[in-house]
């Protein structure tokens, strides 16, 4: 039976992926950074749920060691943990940029480094990196999150080249708008800003009050889980998978439009 370790399973895509795969004969090792969330996972039937905070390298090592002790291998590692710090580039303090990168980039990099060593030793494996449509194009008021996802793209594209002569496959998921707790949690990050003195104060207040634009082409979190399952079943998966119409549309626009025309389109999204 194929096994998979998933980071960030407290809610949303991580949790839905764990539940989806569990029902399809995949051995799931879900992880979360809070003890109470690990207990909730165990109550849902995941007896091998474990504590993992990607900003704490020792917890990554502990999970890897435990899975190898239980199962002797790690077939797939899904770097799903992450969050989105909202706000215009000029309004977000550099301290918050560091915090965003600590989880979305440095944590993902640390987990990737550690699991690559295991997969080299066992001779195979798949590493799924949760990027975003915002790793392909940028949207205003999301600059810090955009930057973290662009970084993931660069790391994974490079890793793929470095692993070319192996049976280890890094895979990027370019997820568009998905129904989960992500957006709600992202809006909460506006509280980290000095809104009263911010340049885009009115936009932040509108978002907090639910008056922002409705996101088109949204799909349920299961749409991501089904792609993860497809990757598990595919001996040699593609380097990247687009999820939602928004990703296909904007990904195509990035390839065919000039920068100025692309900017005009993105300002209307």
C-alpha positions in Angstrom: 0.0 0.0 0.0 1.2 3.5 -0.9 1.8 5.8 2.1 1.8 9.6 2.2 2.8 12.2 4.8 0.8 15.4 4.6 1.7 18.6 6.4 -0.9 21.2 7.5 -3.9 18.9 8.1 -5.7 20.9 10.7 -8.3 22.1 8.3 -9.0 22.8 4.6 -7.1 21.1 1.8 -4.7 19.1 4.1 -7.6 17.6 6.1 -9.8 17.0 3.0 -6.9 15.3 1.2 -6.2 13.1 4.2 -9.9 12.0 4.4 -10.2 11.6 0.6 -7.1 9.4 0.4 -8.0 7.4 3.5 -11.1 6.2 1.7 -9.1 5.1 -1.3 -6.8 2.6 0.3 -3.9 5.0 0.8 -2.1 4.8 4.1 -2.2 8.4 5.4 0.1 10.0 8.0 -1.5 13.4 8.5 0.3 16.0 10.6 -0.6 19.3 12.2 1.4 21.9 14.3 -1.0 22.0 17.3 -1.5 19.1 19.7 -5.3 19.7 19.8 -5.5 19.3 16.0 -3.5 16.1 16.1 -6.0 14.8 18.6 -8.9 15.7 16.3 -7.2 13.8 13.5 -6.9 10.8 15.7 -10.7 11.1 16.5 -11.3 11.0 12.8 -9.6 7.6 12.6 -6.0 8.6 11.8 -4.2 6.6 14.4 -0.8 7.7 12.9 -1.6 11.5 13.1 1.5 13.3 14.4 2.7 16.7 15.5 4.7 18.6 12.8 5.5 22.3 12.7 7.5 23.1 9.5 9.3 25.9 11.3 10.8 23.4 13.8 13.1 21.1 11.9 13.2 18.6 14.8 9.5 17.9 14.4 10.0 17.1 10.7 12.8 14.6 11.6 10.6 13.0 14.3 7.8 12.4 11.9 10.1 11.0 9.3 11.7 8.6 11.8 8.4 7.5 13.2 6.9 6.8 9.7 10.0 4.8 8.8 9.7 2.9 12.1 6.1 2.1 11.4 6.1 1.5 7.6 9.8 1.3 6.5 9.3 3.7 3.7 7.8 7.1 2.6 6.3 6.9 -0.9 4.9 10.4 -1.1 5.4 13.6 0.9 2.9 16.4 0.5 4.2 19.9 1.5 0.8 21.4 2.1 1.3 23.6 5.2 1.2 27.3 4.6 -0.9 30.5 5.0 -1.4 33.8 3.2 -0.4 37.2 4.7 -2.6 39.8 3.0 -1.7 43.4 2.4 0.0 45.7 -0.1 3.7 45.5 -0.3 4.2 48.9 1.2 1.8 48.2 4.1 3.3 44.9 5.3 6.2 45.2 7.8 9.3 43.2 6.9 8.8 41.3 10.1 5.6 39.8 8.7 7.4 38.9 5.4 10.0 36.9 7.4 7.2 35.1 9.2 5.4 34.3 5.9 8.6 32.9 4.4 9.5 31.0 7.6 6.4 28.8 7.0 5.8 28.8 3.3 9.3 28.7 2.0 11.9 27.9 4.7 9.7 25.3 6.3 8.9 23.7 3.0 12.6 23.8 2.0 13.6 22.1 5.3 11.0 19.3 4.9 12.1 18.8 1.3 15.8 18.6 2.2 15.1 16.0 4.8 12.7 13.8 2.7 15.0 13.9 -0.3 17.7 12.2 1.7 15.2 9.4 2.7 14.0 9.0 -0.9 17.5 8.9 -2.3 18.3 6.1 0.1 15.2 4.1 -0.7 15.6 4.9 -4.5 12.2 6.5 -5.2 9.5 8.9 -4.1 7.2 11.8 -5.0 7.4 15.2 -3.4 4.2 17.3 -3.9 4.7 21.0 -3.4 1.6 23.1 -2.8 2.2 26.2 -4.8 -0.7 28.3 -6.2 -1.9 30.2 -9.3 -0.2 33.0 -7.4 3.1 31.2 -8.1 2.4 31.9 -11.8 0.9 35.4 -11.7 0.7 38.1 -9.1 -2.4 39.8 -7.7 -2.5 43.1 -5.8 -2.8 43.0 -2.0 -1.2 39.6 -1.9 2.4 40.5 -2.6 4.0 38.7 0.3 2.1 35.5 -0.4 2.8 35.9 -4.1 6.5 36.1 -3.3 6.5 33.0 -1.2 4.8 31.0 -3.9 7.2 32.3 -6.6 10.0 31.1 -4.3 8.4 27.6 -4.1 8.3 27.5 -7.9 12.0 28.4 -8.2 13.0 25.9 -5.6 11.0 23.1 -7.1 12.0 23.8 -10.7 15.6 23.6 -9.7 15.1 20.5 -7.6 13.5 18.7 -10.5 16.6 19.4 -12.6 18.9 18.2 -9.8 16.8 14.9 -9.4 16.6 14.2 -13.2 18.7 11.0 -13.0 16.7 9.6 -10.1 13.2 8.1 -9.6 12.3 11.0 -7.2 9.6 13.2 -8.7 9.0 16.8 -7.4 5.5 17.9 -8.4 4.0 21.4 -8.2 0.3 22.0 -7.6 -0.9 25.3 -8.9 -4.2 25.6 -7.1 -6.6 28.4 -7.8 -9.6 29.5 -5.6 -10.7 26.5 -3.5 -13.4 26.5 -0.8 -11.5 26.1 2.4 -10.6 28.1 5.5 -7.6 29.6 3.7 -9.3 32.8 2.6 -10.9 33.4 6.0 -7.6 32.9 7.7 -5.9 35.2 5.2 -8.3 38.0 5.9 -7.5 37.6 9.6 -3.9 38.4 8.9 -5.0 41.9 8.1 -5.1 42.4 11.8 -1.3 42.2 11.8 -1.2 45.5 9.9 -1.5 49.1 11.1 -4.7 49.5 9.1 -5.5 53.0 10.4 -2.3 54.4 8.9 -2.2 52.1 5.8 -2.3 53.3 2.2 -5.0 50.8 1.3 -7.0 51.2 4.5 -10.4 51.2 2.7 -9.6 47.9 0.8 -8.7 46.2 4.1 -11.8 47.3 5.8 -13.9 46.1 2.9 -12.2 42.7 3.0 -12.7 42.4 6.8 -16.4 43.3 6.4 -16.9 40.8 3.5 -17.4 43.5 0.9 -14.5 42.4 -1.3 -15.0 40.9 -4.8 -16.4 37.4 -4.9 -13.8 34.9 -6.1 -14.9 33.2 -9.4 -14.3 29.6 -10.5 -14.0 28.3 -6.9 -13.9 24.5 -6.4 -14.3 22.3 -3.3 -11.1 21.2 -1.5 -11.8 17.7 -2.9 -10.6 18.9 -6.3 -7.1 19.2 -4.9 -7.3 15.8 -3.1 -8.3 14.1 -6.3 -5.2 15.4 -8.1 -3.0 14.3 -5.2 -4.6 10.8 -5.6 -3.9 10.9 -9.4 -0.2 11.7 -8.7 0.0 8.8 -6.3 -1.4 6.5 -8.9 0.9 7.8 -11.7 4.3 6.1 -12.0 5.9 9.2 -13.5 3.7 12.2 -12.7 3.8 15.5 -14.6 6.0 18.3 -13.2 3.0 20.5 -12.4 -0.8 20.2 -12.2 -3.2 23.1 -12.7 -6.3 23.1 -10.5 -9.4 25.2 -11.2 -10.3 27.2 -14.4 -8.8 30.3 -12.9 -5.3 28.7 -13.0 -5.7 27.5 -16.6 -7.0 31.0 -17.7 -4.3 33.0 -15.9 -1.6 30.5 -16.7 -2.4 30.8 -20.4 -2.6 34.6 -20.2 0.9 34.7 -18.6 2.3 32.8 -21.6 0.6 34.7 -24.4 0.1 38.3 -23.2 2.6 41.1 -22.9 3.4 42.2 -19.3 1.3 45.4 -19.8 -1.8 43.5 -21.1 -1.4 40.9 -18.4 -1.3 43.6 -15.7 -4.6 45.1 -17.1 -6.2 41.6 -16.8 -4.9 41.0 -13.3 -6.2 44.3 -12.0 -9.7 43.2 -13.0 -9.6 39.9 -11.2 
